[in-house]
């Protein structure tokens, strides 16, 4: 129950898109850890690539929210 309350609090002030990206990032970080424990370098690289793309998308949503241009 406490963890759920914490997650709700963590998403306060985020757009739906930011919440979705954050959930996807959390999932990818978990998979990265799973693959690291098993030494699966190919899957680790794939996860890291996806993480980088999602971080870029998340930062773009922050820029858009702050009134900056979409293509800046």
N, C-alpha and C positions, 0 to 999 in steps of 0.2 A: 504494500500500500504506500509506503514512504517513497519507494523508487518511482512509482507512477506519479505521485505528487511532484517529485523533483523534475521529472521529464516535462510535465505540464508547465511548471515554472520556467524551465530552460527555454521553452518555445515561446514564451510571452514576448510580444513585440516583433516576432518573425512573421513574414508573409507565409502563405501556404507553400509557395515555391521553395522558400528557404527551409521550411520544415521538412519538405520532401527530400531536398538535397541533403540535409543534415542526417536524416534517417538512412539514406543511401550511403553516406560517408561512414556512419557508424557500422553499418553492415559490412562495407568493404574493409574497414579497419579490423573487424573481427575475422573476416576471411584471410586477410593478410597475416594476422597472428597465427591462425590455424595452419596456413601454408608454411610459415617460418618454422613452426615447431616440427614440421615434416620435411623441411629442406626442399620444398618444391619451388625452385627459383623461377621457372617459367610463369607459374600462376602468380607468384609474388609480383613480378614485373607487370603482368596484366592488371592486377589490382592497383598497383602504384600509378599506372597510366590512367586508369579510370578515376582514381582519387584526384590526380592532378586536374583532370578535365572537370570534375565536379566542383573542386575548389575554385576554379576559374569561373564556372557558372554561378557559384554562390557569390563570389566577389562582384560579379556583374549585376546580380540582383541587388546587392548593397549599393552599388553605384547608381543604379536606376532609382532606388528608393530615396537616395540622397539628392535627387534632382539632377544628376549628371546625365549626359547624353548616353544613349544606348551603345553607340559605336566608338566611344572614347577609349 
